[in-house]
Amino acid sequence: MELRFERALLPGGIAREVVVEIGADGRIVAVARDAGAARGPYLAGLALPGMPNLHSHAFQRAMAGSAEVAAAAEGSFWGWRDVMYRFVGRLAPQDVAAITAFAYVEMLESGYTAVAEFHYLHHDLDGTPYAAPATLADAVRGAARATGIRHLLLPCLYQQGHFDRRPLGAAQRRFHHDTDAFLELVEALGAGDTERERTGVAIHSLRAVPPEALKAVAAAARGRGRARPVHIHVAEQAREVADCIAAYGRRPVEFLLEGGYLDARWCLVHATHVTTAELRGMATAGAVLGLCPTTEANLGDGRFALDEFLELGGIFGLGSDSHVSIDPREELRTAEYNLRLWRERRVLAVRPATPHAGTSLWQDAVAGGARALGYGAAALTVGAPADLVLVDTRRAEFAGVPEAALLDAWIFAPRPGALASVWVGGEALVTDGRHRDRDAVERDYRASLARLTAEAPR
């Protein structure tokens, strides 16, 4: 099939009259520019490569906005975590499926075309394993299949309460696996991998996984066949860094670097509190930084030196994490604005060859996200997945905007409703800004939240 665009963002910049040919496998087989309109009408607007979302806890979509209350609990990530634990203690498989599907519809409607699901909710309400160990993983994967989003499932190992190896608390009992059972789950899930649905591994954090289990899982992820992506929360809070130093004599990223773990398969989620030496080590190893700016801002985690990381050759991608926002433009805007407030300068997170902030940030985050999800190229180029979004640049807010600044306007001066269409693997999932199955997915979501609300403790 062919998609014919008025304009498209190609690796070298924005081009006019672009035809993208898509093969039966959902990958791009040809791209022609300045193709002329003789063979039919163009889709008006600007086509972009779709954005991968490299970090999602989909169930948290249903509690987004519910922890914005000044209370006696600690006013940081640790206090927010208590609210999350109370919520997760009520979720049944049908709730996980309904909430995940709704979050994925919202992702697709905002321009995310792929997602890495960092999945640590494994067991029944009392912590007992389900008869089918993959029950909740299957609920998540089923939601991805139903909505059409490209999917990397990251079953997550979670074993201890802190660096001191304290047992998991009652609120964490749904998360636990011993190492052998976890690796069996990963292999069982990976046996069903397809082009659109793949399996990696997640290590929750250094505080939640002891060194011997980290070593075993990292070795297994290298595999004898295709190696799996490995994702980990790391250095998100200053307290976590201090506790890691007390336990291991090393900062978290320093610990991973000195252990020889990091390479291009690894995604370090957050890495907020790092030194220049750690930034350099991450960049040299080729590990992807998993930046989640709206969640990091919401939780008061801190700010990441993205400008410095880029100068060192670092690679980053975006995650919507807790889903207080599901909009890649807001993630990019927040990352850049955090730097502007910090450095008291403008237009900082850009590559020298791409001076327009919107274009530079979008292309970098797409490339980094694709590496983190393990599917290689992610651009409008031959061999890449045909994951595309179309921005309707005919709208009044784009009037008078120079062609080279169209992404700048869409990201930094946003107005609702400009995202017109989304394709994943060449399959049209969003038309006129709306997912094809939104009504049914929304109905299930509302029903699930009504039940959870009715059962919530008063």
HELIX and SHEET records of a PDB file:
HELIX    1   1 ALA A   58  MET A   63  5                                   6    
HELIX    2   2 PHE A   77  VAL A   88  1                                  12    
HELIX    3   3 PRO A   93  SER A  110  1                                  18    
HELIX    4   4 THR A  135  THR A  147  1                                  13    
HELIX    5   5 ALA A  170  GLN A  172  5                                   3    
HELIX    6   6 THR A  179  GLY A  190  1                                  12    
HELIX    7   7 PRO A  211  ARG A  222  1                                  12    
HELIX    8   8 ALA A  238  TYR A  248  1                                  11    
HELIX    9   9 PRO A  252  GLU A  258  1                                   7    
HELIX   10  10 THR A  276  ALA A  285  1                                  10    
HELIX   11  11 PRO A  293  LEU A  299  1                                   7    
HELIX   12  12 LEU A  306  GLU A  311  1                                   6    
HELIX   13  13 PRO A  328  ARG A  343  1                                  16    
HELIX   14  14 ALA A  357  LEU A  373  1                                  17    
HELIX   15  15 ALA A  396  PHE A  398  5                                   3    
HELIX   16  16 GLU A  403  ALA A  405  5                                   3    
HELIX   17  17 LEU A  406  PHE A  412  1                                   7    
HELIX   18  18 ARG A  438  GLU A  455  1                                  18    
SHEET    1   A 8 ILE A  28  ALA A  32  0                                        
SHEET    2   A 8 GLY A  13  ILE A  22 -1                                        
SHEET    3   A 8 GLU A   2  LEU A  10 -1                                        
SHEET    4   A 8 LEU A  43  PRO A  49  1                                        
SHEET    5   A 8 LEU A 388  VAL A 391 -1                                        
SHEET    6   A 8 LEU A 419  VAL A 424 -1                                        
SHEET    7   A 8 GLU A 427  THR A 431 -1                                        
SHEET    8   A 8 ARG A 434  HIS A 435 -1                                        
SHEET    1   B 4 MET A  51  SER A  56  0                                        
SHEET    2   B 4 TYR A 112  HIS A 119  1                                        
SHEET    3   B 4 ARG A 150  LEU A 157  1                                        
SHEET    4   B 4 GLU A 197  THR A 199  1                                        
SHEET    1   C 8 MET A  51  SER A  56  0                                        
SHEET    2   C 8 TYR A 112  HIS A 119  1                                        
SHEET    3   C 8 ARG A 150  LEU A 157  1                                        
SHEET    4   C 8 VAL A 201  ILE A 203  1                                        
SHEET    5   C 8 VAL A 230  VAL A 234  1                                        
SHEET    6   C 8 TRP A 266  HIS A 270  1                                        
SHEET    7   C 8 VAL A 288  LEU A 291  1                                        
SHEET    8   C 8 ILE A 315  LEU A 318  1                                        
END                                                                             
